[in-house]
């Protein structure tokens, strides 16, 4: 897992949308979707409940975002 993945997933959570997060991050929406899929596959859990608008975090997603924020804070 790469540090940028923490930033990407945190941004998706904050924006509530993959497409809006992609705009903010200046990357394509398909690329960002692939990133989510890669992280979810590596972890073996779903991070987002895609049936809701805006996107909602699963329980695993909440833990991931909380830890991602902490890792990014420490990195700064």
Buried (B, 14 or more C-beta within 10 A) or exposed (E): EEEEBBBBBBBBBEBEBBEBBBBEBEBEBEEBBEBBEEBBEEEEBBBBEEEEEEBBBBEBBEEBBEEBBEEEEEEE
